[in-house]
Amino acid sequence: MANKNQAKPTEVTTIEQVQRIWWLNPTIIFAILMTVILIGAYYIPADSYVSFYRVNKFIDPSNIIYSILPVCCFVIGGMLAFLAGRGTKPSQAFSEVMEKKDSFIKMWIGLLFGFTMFGYAMWFLIMLRGGFSIGLFISVLSGEPGAIYGIKESFDNVAGITSFTNFGIPFVILTSYYLFYNKKKIYIWMLAAVFLLTMMRAVFFLERLAIMEFVVPAAVVYFSMRAKMGKRTPLVGLYPFIGLVALIGFFGVSEYFRSWLSYYVNYYPSFWEFIVTRFFGYYVTAINTGTLYFQHLGFHWLPFPSSTAEFIWKFPGVPDNAYEAIYGFEPQSVINNTLATMGNPEFNNPSGLLQPYSDYGFSGALIFWVIVGFFTGVLYNHFKKGHTFGMMIYPIWLVGVLEIPRYFYFGSGRFFPCWIVIVAFTFILHYNRKKLTSWRLKGVGAGD
């Protein structure tokens, strides 16, 4: 009993240390992010939309409320989760397994690393089959206009095969945690290899989200673990702003090869003005495009969720025309036609904030966001208190929160493998930890 009583102050202290990192709180970071984006989207003049983004402004005083309400509902859901989770007790299961079940963790890290490398190997094989050459690669590096699109065109995504690269997300999360318990250099080199391949994928295949899927979870794990171990990190409250500057810088590098040399060098007075305008434009035009969709197509025009349940329609083996075969039309075709005739296909992000309107209608979308906000708050609470599922899923869930202004990441096909792996990991970890001897992985027994 004495040991338990002594442990409680430490548990409370570590939770408070994590809470002090304000940007780990999804309700706070989401409210700030959406406030900045919505103010920008609303107050940027209509002629600036036309000048910078070549699209009419659809946001006006009569419809901006439809963007504000989902934000409020998410925040309400997060606050309800905070109230509901105050009595949740801390858990030591995850940390105990990290410390005592070494072979179990190493097995999972090796498995996820192998799946990730297999996915990238398939990427390169498909590229070579599609006509990729070293000369094309050098053309991109030398800044030849349009060369980067040659690389993208040489790649044909194969659902279920190239998706193996998404196993890199749980690999990064689990390995980042494990490095706090085992400092072996092999795991640092494995992380470095995945990071290098992720960088190449982001720059040459225009998948900049892949960088966020690596950097954000790794940062969440690193700073939260330091806080739980009582280690101070100088200026930790400023890291989101430092990260934003770094993100804009990386965005600038990728856009330099993608569009600056081939077109915008003759359009903007300076490269820096182009980068800042275009970076912010991806977010404000997403809100503008989402507004166009619900104004033109209406609320709840889909018989079954499409955008918020994208993983169903992009699941390996599901035909590309599955939705059309069942319901008689393809939602993406309707959206593409609307975008081509009334918007700008170059800025095609539909805004995850507004996508639920088409799937669930006005009232349904608001209820949907309360639920998402509540579930997000629950995950954050479990993350703070050391529960396995929260510890594993929250680092990547925060990426989804940051992506809501652009699109609904949680329902995407790229998030689905990560979700399944983490559910399986959590189940197996706790199944074995309860000492059910009928089935036991090597290294996860009671006597390890």
VENGI-V643698 format. One record per backbone hydrogen bond with DSSP energy under -1.0 kcal/mol. NH is the residue of the N-H (numbers start at 1). CO is the residue of the C=O. E is the energy in kcal/mol with one decimal. If there is no record, write none. Layout:
# VENGI-V643698
nh->(NH/NH)
co->(CO/CO)
e->(E/E)
This chain:
# VENGI-V643698
nh->(5/6/7/8/11/12/13/14/15/16/17/18/19/20/21/22/24/25/29/30/31/32/33/34/35/36/37/38/39/40/41/42/43/44/49/50/51/52/53/63/64/66/67/68/69/72/73/74/75/76/77/78/79/80/81/82/83/84/85/88/91/96/97/98/99/100/101/105/106/107/108/109/110/111/112/113/114/115/116/117/118/119/120/121/122/123/124/125/126/127/128/129/130/131/132/137/138/139/140/141/142/143/144/147/151/152/153/155/161/162/164/165/166/167/168/169/171/172/173/174/175/176/177/178/179/180/181/182/187/189/190/191/192/193/194/195/196/197/198/199/200/201/202/203/204/205/207/210/211/212/213/215/216/218/219/220/221/222/223/224/225/226/227/228/229/230/231/236/238/242/243/244/245/246/247/248/249/250/251/252/253/254/255/256/257/258/259/260/261/263/264/265/266/267/268/274/275/276/277/278/279/280/281/282/284/285/287/288/289/290/291/292/293/294/295/296/297/300/302/311/312/314/318/322/325/326/327/328/334/335/336/337/338/339/340/341/342/343/347/351/353/355/357/358/360/361/365/366/367/368/369/370/371/372/373/374/375/376/377/378/379/380/381/382/383/384/385/386/387/391/392/393/394/397/398/400/401/402/403/406/407/409/412/419/420/421/422/423/424/425/426/427/428/429/430/431/432/433/434/435/437/439/444/448)
co->(1/2/3/4/7/8/9/10/11/12/13/14/15/16/18/20/21/22/25/26/27/28/29/30/31/32/33/34/35/36/37/38/39/40/45/46/47/48/49/60/60/63/64/64/65/68/69/70/71/72/73/74/75/76/77/78/79/80/81/85/385/92/93/94/95/96/97/101/102/103/104/105/106/107/108/109/110/111/112/113/114/115/116/117/118/119/120/121/122/123/124/125/126/128/127/133/134/135/136/137/138/140/139/144/147/148/149/152/158/158/161/162/163/164/165/166/167/168/169/170/171/172/173/174/175/177/178/178/184/185/186/187/188/189/190/191/192/193/194/195/196/197/198/199/200/201/201/207/208/208/209/211/212/214/215/216/217/218/219/220/221/222/223/224/225/227/226/233/235/238/239/240/241/242/243/244/245/246/247/248/249/250/251/252/253/254/255/255/256/259/259/260/263/264/264/270/271/272/273/274/275/276/277/278/280/281/283/284/285/286/287/288/289/290/291/292/293/357/358/411/309/310/315/319/321/322/323/324/330/331/332/333/334/335/336/337/338/339/344/406/404/351/354/355/356/357/361/362/363/364/365/366/367/368/369/370/371/372/373/374/375/376/377/378/379/380/381/383/382/387/388/389/390/393/394/396/397/398/399/403/403/407/409/415/416/417/418/419/420/421/422/423/424/425/426/427/428/429/430/432/435/436/441/445)
e->(-2.1/-1.9/-1.5/-1.2/-2.2/-2.5/-2.4/-2.5/-2.0/-2.2/-2.2/-1.8/-2.2/-1.4/-1.5/-1.6/-2.1/-1.4/-2.4/-2.2/-1.9/-2.3/-2.5/-2.8/-1.8/-2.2/-2.2/-2.8/-2.1/-2.2/-3.1/-2.2/-2.5/-1.9/-1.5/-1.8/-2.5/-3.2/-1.8/-1.5/-1.7/-1.5/-1.5/-1.6/-2.5/-2.1/-2.5/-2.3/-2.3/-2.5/-2.5/-2.3/-2.3/-2.4/-2.0/-1.8/-2.1/-2.5/-1.9/-1.5/-3.1/-2.6/-2.1/-2.2/-1.8/-2.9/-2.2/-1.6/-2.5/-2.1/-1.8/-2.6/-2.6/-2.4/-2.7/-2.5/-2.3/-2.3/-2.3/-2.6/-2.3/-2.2/-2.1/-2.5/-2.2/-1.8/-2.2/-2.2/-2.6/-2.2/-2.5/-2.2/-1.6/-1.1/-2.5/-1.8/-2.6/-2.0/-1.6/-1.9/-2.2/-1.3/-2.7/-2.1/-1.2/-1.8/-2.4/-1.2/-2.0/-1.9/-1.7/-1.8/-1.9/-1.8/-1.8/-1.4/-1.6/-2.4/-2.1/-2.7/-2.6/-2.2/-1.9/-2.4/-2.0/-1.7/-1.9/-2.5/-1.2/-2.5/-1.9/-2.1/-2.4/-2.2/-2.0/-2.6/-2.5/-2.1/-2.3/-2.5/-2.1/-2.2/-2.4/-2.5/-2.5/-1.3/-1.2/-1.4/-1.0/-1.1/-2.2/-3.2/-1.7/-1.7/-2.6/-2.7/-2.5/-2.5/-2.7/-2.0/-2.3/-2.0/-1.9/-2.4/-1.7/-1.4/-3.0/-1.4/-1.8/-1.9/-3.1/-2.0/-1.9/-2.2/-2.7/-2.5/-2.1/-2.6/-2.8/-2.3/-1.8/-2.3/-2.6/-1.7/-1.2/-1.9/-2.5/-2.7/-1.6/-1.6/-1.8/-2.2/-1.5/-1.6/-2.3/-1.6/-2.3/-2.3/-2.1/-2.5/-2.9/-2.2/-1.5/-1.4/-2.2/-2.4/-1.6/-2.0/-3.1/-2.6/-1.9/-1.9/-2.1/-1.9/-1.9/-2.7/-3.2/-2.8/-1.5/-2.1/-1.3/-1.4/-2.6/-1.7/-2.7/-1.6/-3.0/-2.2/-1.5/-2.5/-2.9/-2.2/-2.1/-2.6/-2.5/-2.0/-2.3/-1.4/-1.9/-2.9/-1.1/-1.6/-1.5/-1.3/-3.0/-1.6/-2.1/-1.7/-2.2/-2.4/-2.2/-1.7/-2.2/-2.5/-2.6/-2.5/-3.0/-2.5/-2.1/-2.3/-2.4/-2.2/-2.2/-2.4/-2.3/-2.5/-1.7/-1.2/-2.4/-2.9/-2.2/-2.9/-2.0/-2.3/-2.3/-1.4/-1.8/-2.2/-1.5/-1.7/-2.4/-1.4/-1.9/-2.2/-2.3/-2.3/-2.3/-2.1/-2.4/-2.8/-2.4/-2.4/-2.7/-2.5/-2.2/-2.4/-2.3/-1.9/-1.3/-1.9/-1.2/-1.4/-1.9/-1.2)
